Amino acid sequence: MSKTHLFDLDGKIAFVSGASRGIGEAIAHLLAQQGAHVIVSSRKLDGCQQVADAIIAAGGKATAVACHIGELEQIQQVFAGIREQFGRLDVLVNNAATNPQFCNVLDTDPGAFQKTVDVNIRGYFFMSVEAGKLMRENGGGSIINV
């Protein structure tokens, strides 16, 4: 795994939500390439583990963690685990999102709308709150919302 000259993340801990595929997966690989230990997260552990294994196979550092960011209790449990295992977090990339309904806004199902709010708004907010607590204790960090 060779670094680019973009930035140096040696020794940093980075968490990427929605990292089992797509943009999140690409972000996880880039952060690992720059030296970060990446916590690869998404709702399903299998997909996270595949990405983490690929990062490790390329010479990077990664840990797979399942977390549904629409569930506050899961967010709190994951950050308790980060605190226990790493003692800090330097970078949070809020990338997970949902859009369960593609239709005319006048036909929007209230349950689908609530799911979108739970993940895309509440999830990002509470992920940032929990990350911010760890970052404040350790002199700062970066939160990136995709």
C-alpha positions, 0 to 999 in steps of 0.5 A, spaced: 500 500 500 503 506 497 501 513 500 500 519 495 502 526 497 495 528 499 496 527 507 499 523 512 494 519 517 500 515 520 497 513 527 490 516 526 484 512 527 478 513 522 471 511 522 467 510 515 460 509 515 457 506 509 464 503 508 462 496 505 461 498 498 461 504 493 464 511 495 464 509 503 469 503 500 473 508 496 474 512 502 476 507 507 481 504 502 484 512 501 484 513 508 488 506 510 493 508 504 494 514 507 496 511 514 490 510 518 487 504 522 480 504 518 474 502 522 470 499 516 462 500 518 456 498 515 449 495 517 452 488 515 458 485 518 460 481 512 461 486 507 465 490 512 469 484 513 470 483 506 473 491 505 477 490 511 480 484 509 482 487 502 485 493 506 489 488 510 491 484 504 494 491 501 498 492 507 493 497 511 490 497 518 482 495 518 477 493 523 470 491 521 464 493 525 457 493 524 452 499 526 446 501 523 446 509 524 439 509 524 439 506 531 442 510 537 443 504 541 448 501 536 451 508 535 453 508 542 455 501 543 460 502 537 463 508 540 464 505 547 467 499 543 472 504 539 473 508 546 475 501 549 479 498 543 483 505 541 482 510 546 480 515 541 478 517 534 481 522 529 477 522 523 469 520 522 466 520 515 459 520 515 457 516 509 452 511 510 445 514 507 438 511 505 433 513 500 428 507 501 422 510 496 423 513 489 416 516 488 413 523 487 413 527 494 406 527 494 406 519 494 411 519 500 410 513 505 411 516 512 414 510 514 419 511 509 420 518 510 421 516 517 427 511 516 430 517 511 430 522 517 433 517 522 439 515 518 440 521 514 439 526 519 439 523 526 444 518 525 449 523 522 448 528 528 449 522 533 455 519 530 458 526 530 456 527 538 459 520 540 465 522 535 466 529 538 466 526 545 472 522 543 475 527 539 474 533 545 478 528 550 484 527 545 485 534 542 480 534 536 479 531 530 475 531 523 468 530 522 466 529 514 459 529 512 458 526 505 
